[in-house]
Amino acid sequence: MIQSKIQKLIPFLLIGYIFSFSFLTIFDFPIIGTKVQPPELIFLLIIGVIGVDFLLAKKKLDRFLQLVKKLSKPFSSFSDNLIFPIILYSFTAFLSAFFHNELKVWFEFFGVMYLISLFLIFQLFKDKFSSEKIFKYFIISGIIAATLGILGWILTQFGIETPLSTSKVGYYYMYFGYIGRALAFTMNPNMLMSIVGTSFLLKFSEVVFKERPAKNDWLILFILGLGALLTLSKTLVVLTIGVIFIWMKSQEKKYRAGRQLLCPINQFTKSFILALTLSLVLFYNFGSHIAILNKKTINWDILKERAYTEEQPFYETQNFYFVWTNYVVNKKSGILAGIRNPIFGVGPGGHNVFVAGLKKEGKYPKYFSDYDPHCTYTGAFGELGFLGFLALIFLCMSIFKRVNTLLKVENHPQSFIIVGLAGSFIYFSIEAITTDIMNFRHLWVLLALLASIDVLEKRKKS
């Protein structure tokens, strides 16, 4: 009886976790600072409940084997397995941490293991927490974050400063000047954009797969879209790419199930949209890595204060300077870290210490903070070495293989979730060029959703 009640707590804690990953700046503890937030506290509660459930089990070995068996059920074959590449990635992180054997490195490694454990927990309790529920509550979490961001932005326009938005007075944003950006309770506007943007893609997929979307569907899309827009994040361009992909897939005949196509796609349209998508990818990368600044209005002191660009242009015309941004500088330092430490890298989270050393060598701007890599790919190479980089690429390939496998299923009842996830992982793969996404809590929740779809659908049919 007690064990049954304890097990019933798990779904509520998982819902709480999904809601909590939009609240990432609530606590500031001694020593660990802002590393531990509401999601981590809820995670510890989940671990505690699982531990009590295991201790109360009469046949503990049988219970353990039952849990192990559950982890293998979502995958039809070894090549379709997400758990193996995830474990391989964690193993390379362990090797790197073991080689360097420093407290900060081990702390970062345990952060990786925490997120992988989160993924596994969602897998273990998929029979109590369906894919539809993950999908639903993920979007609600995005709505909460977007609403807080919108509220903060409105208040800052009236001179009321809150933690929900960057300051309209003290925050300088290149090209836009002094302007507030929606923040909610996240570390920066780009993080809010990632949470709200992926929620938008999931909801957009649901809407375009409906015959007659309800009014509240459009209202939800409006709230999520406005929340994303007010971050003024460069990844709005990436969001557009995700939207285009989802729209294209939703118009395929196998997904329409006899319904009239909203916009029939011919070969010319496909070619045009492909060209548009490639143009957006190039625009995103160009705009992220190169700043084009007007010679008449440029303020080098503010740019140095914000540590956004190098202090000298690499090219200039009569009216404009072309300057490398910190994304280029950090990619260079990440690659250099990998070249100098090719096997094990500089350790998980070791990039900050590495660039502090580069400053002494005069190979990194001294007015820059000791940045994170700001790129998942070069960051993996620099911090985990060549083995870690290969493990990351293998994981990415495994994710897209599974997505592609699901997309090929005819008339899948969860097609709207599958296509929304496909758009979201396209978003993540491009966002990863300028962001360290592997420590994003919402990424691992969506990975759990991706891994669980088939099993949940089979159970639903039965």
DRENDO-1510 file (C-alpha; in Angstrom, 1 decimal, always signed):
<recs>
REC; n; res; u; v; w
REC; 1; MET; +0.0; +0.0; +0.0 .
REC; 2; ILE; +2.7; +2.5; +1.0 .
REC; 3; GLN; +4.8; +1.5; -2.0 .
REC; 4; SER; +1.9; +2.0; -4.4 .
REC; 5; LYS; +1.3; +5.5; -3.0 .
REC; 6; ILE; +5.0; +6.3; -3.3 .
REC; 7; GLN; +5.0; +5.2; -7.0 .
REC; 8; LYS; +2.1; +7.5; -7.7 .
REC; 9; LEU; +4.2; +10.5; -6.7 .
REC; 10; ILE; +6.6; +10.0; -9.6 .
REC; 11; PRO; +4.3; +11.5; -12.4 .
REC; 12; PHE; +3.6; +14.6; -10.3 .
REC; 13; LEU; +7.3; +15.1; -9.6 .
REC; 14; LEU; +8.1; +14.7; -13.4 .
REC; 15; ILE; +5.4; +17.3; -14.1 .
REC; 16; GLY; +7.0; +19.5; -11.5 .
REC; 17; TYR; +10.4; +19.1; -13.1 .
REC; 18; ILE; +9.2; +20.1; -16.6 .
REC; 19; PHE; +7.6; +23.2; -15.1 .
REC; 20; SER; +10.7; +24.0; -13.1 .
REC; 21; PHE; +13.2; +24.1; -16.0 .
REC; 22; SER; +12.0; +27.7; -16.7 .
REC; 23; PHE; +13.0; +28.8; -13.2 .
REC; 24; LEU; +16.8; +28.8; -13.4 .
REC; 25; THR; +17.9; +31.9; -11.4 .
REC; 26; ILE; +16.0; +31.5; -8.2 .
REC; 27; PHE; +18.8; +30.4; -5.8 .
REC; 28; ASP; +22.3; +31.6; -5.2 .
REC; 29; PHE; +23.9; +29.2; -2.7 .
REC; 30; PRO; +27.4; +29.6; -1.1 .
REC; 31; ILE; +30.2; +27.8; -2.9 .
REC; 32; ILE; +28.0; +26.3; -5.7 .
REC; 33; GLY; +26.4; +29.6; -6.6 .
REC; 34; THR; +23.6; +29.3; -9.1 .
REC; 35; LYS; +24.4; +25.7; -10.2 .
REC; 36; VAL; +21.5; +24.2; -8.1 .
REC; 37; GLN; +18.0; +25.5; -9.0 .
REC; 38; PRO; +14.4; +24.2; -8.6 .
REC; 39; PRO; +14.9; +21.5; -11.2 .
REC; 40; GLU; +17.8; +20.0; -9.3 .
REC; 41; LEU; +15.9; +20.0; -6.0 .
REC; 42; ILE; +13.0; +18.2; -7.7 .
REC; 43; PHE; +15.4; +15.8; -9.2 .
REC; 44; LEU; +16.7; +14.9; -5.8 .
REC; 45; LEU; +13.2; +14.3; -4.6 .
REC; 46; ILE; +12.6; +12.0; -7.5 .
REC; 47; ILE; +15.8; +10.1; -6.7 .
REC; 48; GLY; +14.7; +9.9; -3.0 .
REC; 49; VAL; +11.3; +8.5; -4.0 .
REC; 50; ILE; +12.8; +5.9; -6.3 .
REC; 51; GLY; +15.2; +4.9; -3.5 .
REC; 52; VAL; +12.4; +4.4; -1.0 .
REC; 53; ASP; +10.4; +2.5; -3.7 .
REC; 54; PHE; +13.4; +0.2; -4.2 .
REC; 55; LEU; +14.0; -0.4; -0.5 .
REC; 56; LEU; +10.3; -1.3; +0.0 .
REC; 57; ALA; +10.4; -3.9; -2.8 .
REC; 58; LYS; +10.3; -7.4; -1.4 .
REC; 59; LYS; +12.4; -8.9; -4.3 .
REC; 60; LYS; +15.0; -6.2; -4.8 .
REC; 61; LEU; +16.9; -8.2; -7.5 .
REC; 62; ASP; +13.7; -8.7; -9.5 .
REC; 63; ARG; +12.9; -5.0; -9.1 .
REC; 64; PHE; +16.3; -4.0; -10.4 .
REC; 65; LEU; +16.1; -6.4; -13.4 .
REC; 66; GLN; +12.7; -5.0; -14.1 .
REC; 67; LEU; +14.0; -1.5; -14.2 .
REC; 68; VAL; +16.9; -2.5; -16.5 .
REC; 69; LYS; +14.5; -4.2; -18.9 .
REC; 70; LYS; +12.4; -1.1; -19.1 .
REC; 71; LEU; +15.3; +0.9; -20.4 .
REC; 72; SER; +15.7; -1.3; -23.5 .
REC; 73; LYS; +12.0; -1.4; -24.5 .
REC; 74; PRO; +11.8; +1.9; -26.5 .
REC; 75; PHE; +14.3; +0.6; -29.2 .
REC; 76; SER; +13.6; -1.9; -31.9 .
REC; 77; SER; +17.2; -2.6; -32.6 .
REC; 78; PHE; +20.7; -1.8; -31.4 .
REC; 79; SER; +21.3; +0.7; -34.2 .
REC; 80; ASP; +18.1; +2.5; -33.1 .
REC; 81; ASN; +19.3; +2.7; -29.5 .
REC; 82; LEU; +19.8; +6.1; -28.0 .
REC; 83; ILE; +21.0; +4.9; -24.6 .
REC; 84; PHE; +24.2; +3.4; -26.0 .
REC; 85; PRO; +25.5; +6.7; -27.7 .
REC; 86; ILE; +24.5; +8.6; -24.5 .
REC; 87; ILE; +26.5; +6.2; -22.3 .
REC; 88; LEU; +29.4; +6.4; -24.7 .
REC; 89; TYR; +29.3; +10.2; -24.5 .
REC; 90; SER; +29.2; +10.1; -20.7 .
REC; 91; PHE; +32.2; +7.6; -20.8 .
REC; 92; THR; +34.3; +10.0; -22.7 .
REC; 93; ALA; +33.4; +12.8; -20.2 .
REC; 94; PHE; +34.4; +10.4; -17.4 .
REC; 95; LEU; +37.8; +9.6; -19.1 .
REC; 96; SER; +38.5; +13.3; -19.5 .
REC; 97; ALA; +37.5; +14.1; -15.9 .
REC; 98; PHE; +39.6; +11.1; -14.6 .
REC; 99; PHE; +42.7; +12.3; -16.6 .
REC; 100; HIS; +42.5; +15.8; -15.2 .
REC; 101; ASN; +41.2; +14.9; -11.7 .
REC; 102; GLU; +40.3; +18.4; -10.6 .
REC; 103; LEU; +37.3; +19.3; -8.4 .
REC; 104; LYS; +35.7; +21.7; -10.9 .
REC; 105; VAL; +36.1; +19.1; -13.7 .
REC; 106; TRP; +34.5; +16.4; -11.6 .
REC; 107; PHE; +31.7; +18.8; -10.7 .
REC; 108; GLU; +30.9; +19.4; -14.3 .
REC; 109; PHE; +31.1; +15.6; -15.0 .
REC; 110; PHE; +28.5; +14.9; -12.4 .
REC; 111; GLY; +26.4; +17.6; -14.0 .
REC; 112; VAL; +26.5; +15.6; -17.2 .
REC; 113; MET; +25.6; +12.4; -15.3 .
REC; 114; TYR; +22.7; +14.2; -13.7 .
REC; 115; LEU; +21.1; +15.1; -17.0 .
REC; 116; ILE; +21.7; +11.5; -18.3 .
REC; 117; SER; +20.1; +10.2; -15.2 .
REC; 118; LEU; +17.1; +12.5; -15.9 .
REC; 119; PHE; +16.8; +11.0; -19.3 .
REC; 120; LEU; +16.8; +7.5; -17.9 .
REC; 121; ILE; +14.2; +8.3; -15.2 .
REC; 122; PHE; +11.8; +9.5; -17.8 .
REC; 123; GLN; +12.4; +6.2; -19.6 .
REC; 124; LEU; +11.9; +4.1; -16.5 .
REC; 125; PHE; +8.5; +5.7; -15.7 .
REC; 126; LYS; +7.2; +6.0; -19.3 .
REC; 127; ASP; +4.3; +3.6; -18.4 .
REC; 128; LYS; +3.2; +6.2; -15.8 .
REC; 129; PHE; +4.0; +9.3; -17.8 .
REC; 130; SER; +3.0; +9.1; -21.4 .
REC; 131; SER; +4.6; +10.9; -24.4 .
REC; 132; GLU; +1.4; +13.0; -24.7 .
REC; 133; LYS; +1.8; +14.2; -21.2 .
REC; 134; ILE; +5.5; +15.2; -21.7 .
REC; 135; PHE; +4.4; +17.0; -24.9 .
REC; 136; LYS; +1.5; +18.8; -23.1 .
REC; 137; TYR; +3.4; +19.9; -20.0 .
REC; 138; PHE; +6.5; +20.9; -22.0 .
REC; 139; ILE; +4.3; +23.4; -23.9 .
REC; 140; ILE; +2.7; +24.6; -20.7 .
REC; 141; SER; +6.2; +25.2; -19.3 .
REC; 142; GLY; +7.0; +27.2; -22.4 .
REC; 143; ILE; +3.8; +29.3; -21.9 .
REC; 144; ILE; +4.8; +30.1; -18.3 .
REC; 145; ALA; +8.3; +31.2; -19.3 .
REC; 146; ALA; +7.0; +33.2; -22.3 .
REC; 147; THR; +4.3; +35.0; -20.1 .
REC; 148; LEU; +6.9; +35.9; -17.5 .
REC; 149; GLY; +9.3; +37.2; -20.2 .
REC; 150; ILE; +6.5; +39.3; -21.8 .
REC; 151; LEU; +5.5; +40.7; -18.4 .
REC; 152; GLY; +9.1; +41.6; -17.6 .
REC; 153; TRP; +9.6; +43.3; -21.0 .
REC; 154; ILE; +6.4; +45.4; -20.6 .
REC; 155; LEU; +7.4; +46.5; -17.1 .
REC; 156; THR; +10.9; +47.5; -18.2 .
REC; 157; GLN; +9.4; +49.7; -21.0 .
REC; 158; PHE; +7.7; +51.6; -18.2 .
REC; 159; GLY; +10.9; +52.0; -16.3 .
REC; 160; ILE; +10.1; +49.2; -13.8 .
REC; 161; GLU; +13.2; +47.0; -13.5 .
REC; 162; THR; +12.6; +43.3; -12.6 .
REC; 163; PRO; +14.6; +40.1; -13.0 .
REC; 164; LEU; +12.2; +39.1; -15.8 .
REC; 165; SER; +13.9; +41.3; -18.4 .
REC; 166; THR; +17.2; +42.9; -19.1 .
REC; 167; SER; +17.4; +46.6; -18.2 .
REC; 168; LYS; +16.3; +49.1; -20.8 .
REC; 169; VAL; +18.8; +51.6; -19.4 .
REC; 170; GLY; +21.9; +49.6; -18.5 .
REC; 171; TYR; +21.9; +46.8; -21.1 .
REC; 172; TYR; +23.5; +47.5; -24.5 .
REC; 173; TYR; +22.6; +45.1; -27.3 .
REC; 174; MET; +24.5; +45.5; -30.5 .
REC; 175; TYR; +22.5; +46.9; -33.5 .
REC; 176; PHE; +19.6; +47.6; -31.1 .
REC; 177; GLY; +21.3; +49.8; -28.5 .
REC; 178; TYR; +19.9; +50.2; -25.1 .
REC; 179; ILE; +16.7; +48.0; -25.1 .
REC; 180; GLY; +15.1; +45.6; -22.8 .
REC; 181; ARG; +15.0; +41.9; -23.7 .
REC; 182; ALA; +12.6; +39.3; -22.3 .
REC; 183; LEU; +14.5; +37.1; -19.8 .
REC; 184; ALA; +12.0; +35.5; -17.3 .
REC; 185; PHE; +13.8; +33.4; -14.7 .
REC; 186; THR; +16.5; +32.2; -17.1 .
REC; 187; MET; +20.2; +33.0; -17.2 .
REC; 188; ASN; +20.0; +35.0; -20.5 .
REC; 189; PRO; +17.5; +35.8; -23.2 .
REC; 190; ASN; +19.0; +33.1; -25.5 .
REC; 191; MET; +18.1; +30.4; -22.9 .
REC; 192; LEU; +14.5; +31.8; -22.7 .
REC; 193; MET; +14.4; +31.7; -26.5 .
REC; 194; SER; +15.5; +28.1; -26.5 .
REC; 195; ILE; +12.8; +27.0; -24.1 .
REC; 196; VAL; +10.0; +29.1; -25.6 .
REC; 197; GLY; +11.2; +28.4; -29.2 .
REC; 198; THR; +11.1; +24.6; -28.9 .
REC; 199; SER; +7.7; +24.9; -27.1 .
REC; 200; PHE; +6.5; +27.0; -30.1 .
REC; 201; LEU; +7.7; +24.4; -32.6 .
REC; 202; LEU; +5.9; +21.6; -30.7 .
REC; 203; LYS; +2.7; +23.6; -30.5 .
REC; 204; PHE; +2.9; +24.7; -34.1 .
REC; 205; SER; +3.2; +21.1; -35.2 .
REC; 206; GLU; +0.1; +20.2; -33.2 .
REC; 207; VAL; -1.8; +23.1; -34.8 .
REC; 208; VAL; -0.9; +22.4; -38.4 .
REC; 209; PHE; -1.9; +18.7; -38.0 .
REC; 210; LYS; -5.4; +19.7; -36.8 .
REC; 211; GLU; -8.3; +19.9; -39.2 .
REC; 212; ARG; -9.8; +22.9; -37.3 .
REC; 213; PRO; -7.5; +24.4; -34.7 .
REC; 214; ALA; -9.3; +25.9; -31.7 .
REC; 215; LYS; -9.0; +29.6; -30.8 .
REC; 216; ASN; -6.9; +28.8; -27.8 .
REC; 217; ASP; -4.4; +27.0; -30.0 .
REC; 218; TRP; -3.8; +30.3; -31.8 .
REC; 219; LEU; -3.7; +32.2; -28.6 .
REC; 220; ILE; -1.0; +29.8; -27.2 .
REC; 221; LEU; +1.0; +30.2; -30.4 .
REC; 222; PHE; +0.7; +34.0; -30.1 .
REC; 223; ILE; +2.0; +34.0; -26.5 .
REC; 224; LEU; +4.9; +31.7; -27.3 .
REC; 225; GLY; +5.7; +33.6; -30.5 .
REC; 226; LEU; +5.6; +37.0; -28.7 .
REC; 227; GLY; +7.7; +35.6; -25.9 .
REC; 228; ALA; +10.3; +34.4; -28.4 .
REC; 229; LEU; +10.2; +37.7; -30.3 .
REC; 230; LEU; +10.8; +39.8; -27.3 .
REC; 231; THR; +14.1; +38.0; -26.5 .
REC; 232; LEU; +15.5; +39.6; -29.6 .
REC; 233; SER; +17.6; +36.5; -29.9 .
REC; 234; LYS; +19.5; +35.7; -33.1 .
REC; 235; THR; +18.0; +32.2; -32.9 .
REC; 236; LEU; +14.7; +33.6; -34.1 .
REC; 237; VAL; +16.2; +32.9; -37.5 .
REC; 238; VAL; +16.7; +29.2; -36.5 .
REC; 239; LEU; +13.1; +29.1; -35.2 .
REC; 240; THR; +12.0; +30.2; -38.7 .
REC; 241; ILE; +13.9; +27.2; -40.2 .
REC; 242; GLY; +12.1; +24.9; -37.8 .
REC; 243; VAL; +8.7; +26.3; -38.7 .
REC; 244; ILE; +9.4; +25.9; -42.4 .
REC; 245; PHE; +10.4; +22.2; -41.9 .
REC; 246; ILE; +7.3; +21.4; -39.8 .
REC; 247; TRP; +5.0; +23.1; -42.4 .
REC; 248; MET; +6.6; +21.2; -45.2 .
REC; 249; LYS; +6.3; +17.9; -43.5 .
REC; 250; SER; +2.7; +18.5; -42.4 .
REC; 251; GLN; +1.7; +18.9; -46.1 .
REC; 252; GLU; +2.9; +15.5; -47.1 .
REC; 253; LYS; +0.1; +13.2; -48.1 .
REC; 254; LYS; +0.9; +10.5; -45.7 .
REC; 255; TYR; +0.3; +12.9; -42.8 .
REC; 256; ARG; -3.0; +14.4; -44.2 .
REC; 257; ALA; -4.9; +11.1; -44.1 .
REC; 258; GLY; -7.2; +12.0; -46.9 .
REC; 259; ARG; -7.7; +15.6; -45.8 .
REC; 260; GLN; -7.3; +18.4; -48.3 .
REC; 261; LEU; -3.7; +19.8; -48.5 .
REC; 262; LEU; -3.5; +23.3; -47.2 .
REC; 263; CYS; -0.7; +24.1; -49.6 .
REC; 264; PRO; +0.3; +21.5; -52.2 .
REC; 265; ILE; +4.1; +21.3; -52.5 .
REC; 266; ASN; +5.5; +20.9; -56.0 .
REC; 267; GLN; +9.2; +20.5; -57.0 .
REC; 268; PHE; +9.7; +24.3; -57.6 .
REC; 269; THR; +8.3; +25.0; -54.1 .
REC; 270; LYS; +10.6; +22.4; -52.6 .
REC; 271; SER; +13.6; +23.9; -54.4 .
REC; 272; PHE; +12.7; +27.4; -53.3 .
REC; 273; ILE; +12.2; +26.5; -49.7 .
REC; 274; LEU; +15.5; +24.5; -49.6 .
REC; 275; ALA; +17.3; +27.6; -51.0 .
REC; 276; LEU; +15.5; +29.8; -48.4 .
REC; 277; THR; +16.5; +27.5; -45.6 .
REC; 278; LEU; +20.2; +27.4; -46.6 .
REC; 279; SER; +20.1; +31.2; -46.9 .
REC; 280; LEU; +18.8; +31.5; -43.4 .
REC; 281; VAL; +21.5; +29.1; -42.1 .
REC; 282; LEU; +24.2; +31.2; -43.8 .
REC; 283; PHE; +22.6; +34.4; -42.5 .
REC; 284; TYR; +22.5; +33.1; -39.0 .
REC; 285; ASN; +26.1; +32.0; -39.0 .
REC; 286; PHE; +27.3; +35.2; -40.7 .
REC; 287; GLY; +25.4; +37.4; -38.3 .
REC; 288; SER; +26.6; +35.4; -35.3 .
REC; 289; HIS; +30.3; +35.5; -36.2 .
REC; 290; ILE; +30.8; +38.8; -37.9 .
REC; 291; ALA; +29.7; +42.2; -36.7 .
REC; 292; ILE; +29.2; +44.9; -39.4 .
REC; 293; LEU; +29.5; +48.2; -37.7 .
REC; 294; ASN; +29.0; +51.7; -39.0 .
REC; 295; LYS; +32.1; +53.8; -38.7 .
REC; 296; LYS; +30.1; +57.0; -37.8 .
REC; 297; THR; +28.2; +55.4; -34.9 .
REC; 298; ILE; +30.5; +52.7; -33.6 .
REC; 299; ASN; +31.4; +52.9; -29.9 .
REC; 300; TRP; +34.4; +50.7; -29.2 .
REC; 301; ASP; +34.3; +51.4; -25.4 .
REC; 302; ILE; +30.8; +49.9; -25.1 .
REC; 303; LEU; +31.7; +46.9; -27.3 .
REC; 304; LYS; +34.7; +46.2; -25.1 .
REC; 305; GLU; +32.6; +46.6; -22.0 .
REC; 306; ARG; +30.1; +44.1; -23.4 .
REC; 307; ALA; +33.0; +41.8; -24.6 .
REC; 308; TYR; +31.1; +41.0; -27.7 .
REC; 309; THR; +33.7; +41.7; -30.4 .
REC; 310; GLU; +37.4; +41.9; -30.9 .
REC; 311; GLU; +38.8; +45.4; -30.5 .
REC; 312; GLN; +40.0; +45.7; -34.1 .
REC; 313; PRO; +38.3; +45.0; -37.4 .
REC; 314; PHE; +39.6; +42.3; -39.7 .
REC; 315; TYR; +38.3; +44.2; -42.8 .
REC; 316; GLU; +36.8; +47.6; -43.5 .
REC; 317; THR; +35.1; +49.5; -46.3 .
REC; 318; GLN; +34.5; +53.2; -46.7 .
REC; 319; ASN; +31.6; +53.2; -44.3 .
REC; 320; PHE; +31.8; +49.9; -42.3 .
REC; 321; TYR; +34.0; +47.8; -40.1 .
REC; 322; PHE; +33.8; +44.0; -40.2 .
REC; 323; VAL; +34.7; +42.6; -36.8 .
REC; 324; TRP; +35.0; +39.1; -35.4 .
REC; 325; THR; +32.6; +38.4; -32.6 .
REC; 326; ASN; +33.3; +36.5; -29.4 .
REC; 327; TYR; +31.8; +33.4; -31.1 .
REC; 328; VAL; +34.7; +33.2; -33.4 .
REC; 329; VAL; +37.2; +33.9; -30.6 .
REC; 330; ASN; +35.8; +31.1; -28.5 .
REC; 331; LYS; +35.7; +28.6; -31.4 .
REC; 332; LYS; +39.4; +29.3; -31.9 .
REC; 333; SER; +40.1; +28.8; -28.3 .
REC; 334; GLY; +38.0; +25.6; -28.2 .
REC; 335; ILE; +39.9; +24.2; -31.2 .
REC; 336; LEU; +43.2; +25.2; -29.8 .
REC; 337; ALA; +42.3; +23.4; -26.5 .
REC; 338; GLY; +41.6; +20.3; -28.5 .
REC; 339; ILE; +44.8; +20.5; -30.5 .
REC; 340; ARG; +46.9; +20.9; -27.4 .
REC; 341; ASN; +45.0; +18.2; -25.6 .
REC; 342; PRO; +43.8; +15.9; -28.4 .
REC; 343; ILE; +43.0; +12.7; -26.4 .
REC; 344; PHE; +41.1; +13.9; -23.3 .
REC; 345; GLY; +40.7; +17.6; -23.9 .
REC; 346; VAL; +41.0; +20.1; -21.1 .
REC; 347; GLY; +38.3; +18.4; -19.0 .
REC; 348; PRO; +34.5; +19.0; -18.7 .
REC; 349; GLY; +34.1; +22.7; -18.0 .
REC; 350; GLY; +37.8; +23.2; -18.4 .
REC; 351; HIS; +37.5; +25.8; -21.2 .
REC; 352; ASN; +37.2; +28.7; -18.7 .
REC; 353; VAL; +40.6; +27.8; -17.1 .
REC; 354; PHE; +42.2; +27.2; -20.5 .
REC; 355; VAL; +41.2; +30.7; -21.8 .
REC; 356; ALA; +42.5; +32.3; -18.6 .
REC; 357; GLY; +45.9; +30.8; -19.5 .
REC; 358; LEU; +45.5; +32.0; -23.1 .
REC; 359; LYS; +45.1; +35.6; -21.8 .
REC; 360; LYS; +48.6; +35.3; -20.2 .
REC; 361; GLU; +49.9; +34.1; -23.5 .
REC; 362; GLY; +48.3; +37.1; -25.3 .
REC; 363; LYS; +46.1; +34.8; -27.4 .
REC; 364; TYR; +42.8; +35.7; -25.9 .
REC; 365; PRO; +41.3; +39.2; -25.4 .
REC; 366; LYS; +41.9; +40.3; -21.8 .
REC; 367; TYR; +38.7; +42.3; -21.6 .
REC; 368; PHE; +36.7; +39.1; -22.4 .
REC; 369; SER; +35.4; +37.1; -19.4 .
REC; 370; ASP; +36.6; +33.5; -19.1 .
REC; 371; TYR; +33.9; +32.3; -21.5 .
REC; 372; ASP; +32.4; +28.9; -21.9 .
REC; 373; PRO; +33.1; +27.5; -25.4 .
REC; 374; HIS; +29.8; +28.9; -26.8 .
REC; 375; CYS; +29.7; +26.1; -29.3 .
REC; 376; THR; +28.7; +22.5; -28.6 .
REC; 377; TYR; +30.9; +21.0; -31.4 .
REC; 378; THR; +34.2; +22.9; -30.8 .
REC; 379; GLY; +33.4; +22.8; -27.0 .
REC; 380; ALA; +33.3; +19.0; -27.1 .
REC; 381; PHE; +36.6; +18.8; -29.0 .
REC; 382; GLY; +38.3; +21.2; -26.6 .
REC; 383; GLU; +37.0; +19.9; -23.3 .
REC; 384; LEU; +36.6; +16.2; -24.1 .
REC; 385; GLY; +39.2; +15.7; -26.8 .
REC; 386; PHE; +38.8; +13.9; -30.1 .
REC; 387; LEU; +37.1; +10.9; -28.5 .
REC; 388; GLY; +34.5; +13.1; -26.9 .
REC; 389; PHE; +33.9; +15.0; -30.2 .
REC; 390; LEU; +33.4; +11.6; -32.0 .
REC; 391; ALA; +31.0; +10.5; -29.3 .
REC; 392; LEU; +29.0; +13.7; -29.7 .
REC; 393; ILE; +28.8; +13.3; -33.4 .
REC; 394; PHE; +27.7; +9.7; -33.0 .
REC; 395; LEU; +25.0; +10.8; -30.6 .
REC; 396; CYS; +23.8; +13.5; -33.0 .
REC; 397; MET; +23.6; +10.9; -35.8 .
REC; 398; SER; +21.7; +8.5; -33.6 .
REC; 399; ILE; +19.2; +11.1; -32.7 .
REC; 400; PHE; +18.5; +12.0; -36.3 .
REC; 401; LYS; +18.4; +8.3; -37.3 .
REC; 402; ARG; +15.7; +7.7; -34.8 .
REC; 403; VAL; +13.8; +10.9; -35.9 .
REC; 404; ASN; +14.1; +9.7; -39.5 .
REC; 405; THR; +12.8; +6.2; -38.6 .
REC; 406; LEU; +9.8; +7.7; -36.9 .
REC; 407; LEU; +9.1; +10.1; -39.8 .
REC; 408; LYS; +8.9; +7.2; -42.2 .
REC; 409; VAL; +6.0; +5.6; -40.3 .
REC; 410; GLU; +2.8; +5.8; -42.3 .
REC; 411; ASN; -0.2; +7.4; -40.5 .
REC; 412; HIS; +1.4; +7.3; -37.0 .
REC; 413; PRO; -1.2; +8.6; -34.5 .
REC; 414; GLN; +1.6; +10.7; -32.9 .
REC; 415; SER; +2.8; +12.2; -36.1 .
REC; 416; PHE; +2.3; +15.7; -34.8 .
REC; 417; ILE; +4.7; +15.0; -31.9 .
REC; 418; ILE; +7.2; +13.3; -34.2 .
REC; 419; VAL; +7.3; +16.2; -36.7 .
REC; 420; GLY; +7.4; +18.7; -33.9 .
REC; 421; LEU; +10.4; +16.9; -32.4 .
REC; 422; ALA; +12.1; +16.7; -35.7 .
REC; 423; GLY; +11.8; +20.5; -36.1 .
REC; 424; SER; +13.0; +21.0; -32.5 .
REC; 425; PHE; +16.2; +18.9; -33.0 .
REC; 426; ILE; +16.9; +20.7; -36.3 .
REC; 427; TYR; +16.6; +23.9; -34.1 .
REC; 428; PHE; +19.0; +22.4; -31.5 .
REC; 429; SER; +21.6; +21.3; -34.1 .
REC; 430; ILE; +21.9; +24.8; -35.5 .
REC; 431; GLU; +21.6; +26.5; -32.1 .
REC; 432; ALA; +24.6; +24.3; -31.0 .
REC; 433; ILE; +26.8; +26.2; -33.4 .
REC; 434; THR; +26.8; +29.2; -31.0 .
REC; 435; THR; +25.6; +27.7; -27.8 .
REC; 436; ASP; +26.6; +24.9; -25.3 .
REC; 437; ILE; +23.4; +23.0; -25.5 .
REC; 438; MET; +24.4; +19.7; -23.8 .
REC; 439; ASN; +23.6; +21.1; -20.3 .
REC; 440; PHE; +20.1; +22.3; -21.3 .
REC; 441; ARG; +17.6; +20.5; -19.1 .
REC; 442; HIS; +14.8; +20.9; -21.7 .
REC; 443; LEU; +17.0; +19.2; -24.4 .
REC; 444; TRP; +17.2; +16.0; -22.3 .
REC; 445; VAL; +13.5; +16.0; -21.6 .
REC; 446; LEU; +12.8; +16.1; -25.4 .
REC; 447; LEU; +15.4; +13.4; -25.9 .
REC; 448; ALA; +13.4; +11.3; -23.4 .
REC; 449; LEU; +10.2; +12.1; -25.3 .
REC; 450; LEU; +11.9; +11.0; -28.6 .
REC; 451; ALA; +13.0; +7.8; -27.1 .
REC; 452; SER; +9.6; +6.8; -25.6 .
REC; 453; ILE; +7.2; +7.4; -28.5 .
REC; 454; ASP; +7.1; +4.0; -30.1 .
REC; 455; VAL; +6.7; +2.0; -26.8 .
REC; 456; LEU; +4.0; +4.3; -25.6 .
REC; 457; GLU; +2.1; +4.0; -28.8 .
REC; 458; LYS; +2.2; +0.2; -28.8 .
REC; 459; ARG; +0.9; +0.2; -25.2 .
REC; 460; LYS; -1.8; +2.7; -26.1 .
REC; 461; LYS; -3.0; +0.4; -29.0 .
REC; 462; SER; -3.2; -2.6; -26.7 .
</recs>
